[in-house]
Amino acid sequence: MRILTLAALTALALSTAACTRPDRFGGDGSTDPNAAAGMGAGGVGVSGLGDPNDPNSPAYFQAVIGDRVLFAVDQSVLSPEAMLTLDGQAQWLIGHGYNVVIEGHADEQGTREYNLALGARRANAVFEYLVSKGVNASQLRTISYGKERPVATCAADTCYSQNRRAVTAIQLGM
Amino acid sequence: MIKKLLALAFAVGIALPTVTPTPVTAEVLRLRLTEGQIEPMPFAIPTFQAEVPGSEAIAAEISRVIAEDLVGTALFRQIPQSAFISNHVFNTAPAFADWRAINAQALISGAVAVQGGQVVVKFRLHDVFNGTEMGEGQQLVANADGWRRLAHKVADQVYSRITGESGYFDSRVIYVAESGPKDNRRKVVSIMDYDGDPSSVVSLTNGGSLVLAPRFSPSGDRVLFTSYANGSPRIYLMDVAAPNPIEVPTAPGNMAFTPRFSTDGRAVIYSLEAGGNTDIWMTDLSSGQHSRLTSAPSIETAPSFSPDGSQIVFESDRSGTQQLYVMSIGGGEPTRISFGEGRYGTPVWSPRGDRIAFTKQNAGSFHIGVMRTDGSDERLLSSASAGYLDEGPTWAPNGRVLMFFRERLGADGGPSLYSVDISGRNLRQIPTNGFASDPSWGPLRP
């Protein structure tokens, strides 16, 4: 069993905060186009994102508010930093009528079935948080991809930590 | 196109001069599949004779596949033909002294006739040291393109007569063929012979949607799998011979995944997620009736039936980490059976009923292991080195061998299929064209 020390958890939480910092647009590498386009592993159409400088655009939601939150190993508990990101997501989603698919993901260090169930837990944690912040539940749907759709492919925790995620994917053209 | 045998007849008792069986005086040739079996049994297989002109190539291929099947178990060793002292003419009394002299313990002889679009194989098995025939000579018939199956059937007969247990060579494996980049893998449900023979590979889905964990029906005619074809994971069923997937209506829930057949093939057990919580359900395929088998806030998944159909084994993290539990289908509290260090998942009940195979994660490494159904006598059969992951065992039809996948982690990595004897010996990679995962070993074919 992998056990994260408190120090590691703290470090992870800090890195989560760095990734989801609202002012990160144009800053660190996490705003690269690939990251911004990683809105859906389900082959959902990604055209018409709009201008990330336009606060009403899905691109703004992804790149500026932050479309994903990260989780510790084998956990689905939202960190304070994740909640901060989700607060921003909730506020934006309430003001915009988009339907949303919340995708839960896991890193590859686990069995296929369990990771599907773990991803569902993570997606549901985000779902429940957004609803608690006033987002209409009928706007939201959850899905898990388990370990099937990593965003980072190296065999190290620098990648695994990015894959343990829940992505709030705006559904366009609905 | 899947090779079909129009007729596969066992015509026992080939016409031949009557040979009086020699009374058994010494210990009968027998290979016991116990812990102690380390030294492979040497056998001789003269190339099967061509009974009609033009059959020579197929006869040689059949002889080769029989030998490969047997050698592949690591229980047998083939004596090279260059060591042979005498020729053996099929259906004549073997010159046992000549075979003893090269230490052959078993002599496999046969003849092949390819004509009229059919292939006919005859074979006999002799116990060299006792100078006796083991079992009766047999004749097997198939369409000409089914010669490989005939070879597997002969090898199964030899294996069975010498070990006293059924074989597993004339069987197929359903698996997922993988291609494309790691972050957008294309996955195709595929089927092949147990040995990965390239000519046997058939794609059963088109790769248009993500598919996971196909599972053979007990009779080997159907397959269940998980697909994202409709956007969300659902369970699909298709015939192996005519693979048009249809969705299995499950109990209401958000995601339904990782199904397996019940022992009688009439019901499906699966994981159903609702509100972030995954439990195990069963749906009768004919009546459509659903029953909920677990009801807990923890993750319950990866169910597998006992061969008598009375119990299931599954994994749950109700204790805080993934562990294995057994429960009666009739209800009652699950009993935890895994108590070693680490986490246990993907349990699969042996077709013999006596063991459960699993994936174990401990201290960052992955293993395939087996334990008795009460959790005792845990044995790890594989150990993935750093940077690799072992996962997802499936049983050979005779419960003597496991297949699983070993994944090389990282950007360029991917999964390959391996098999290992339940003694822990004979770890071998199954050749596939590209990455392959999620094997499900089917039954011996009729």
Interface residues (C-beta under 8 A of the other chain):
Chain A: M1 R2 A41 G42 D74 S76 E108 Q109 G110 T111 R112 E113 Y114 L116 A117 L118 A120 R121 A123 N124 A125 F127 E128 R141 T142 I143 S144 Y145 E148 R149 P150 V151 A152 T153 C154 A155
Chain B: P181 K182 D183 N184 R185 L210 L212 A213 Y228 G231 S232 P233 N254 M255 F257 T258 S271 E273 G275 G276 N277 T278 I299 T301 A302 E315 D317 T321 Q322 E341 G342 R343 G345 T346 T359 Q361 N362 A363 G364 G387 L389 E391 G392 E407 L409 G410 A411 G413 D438
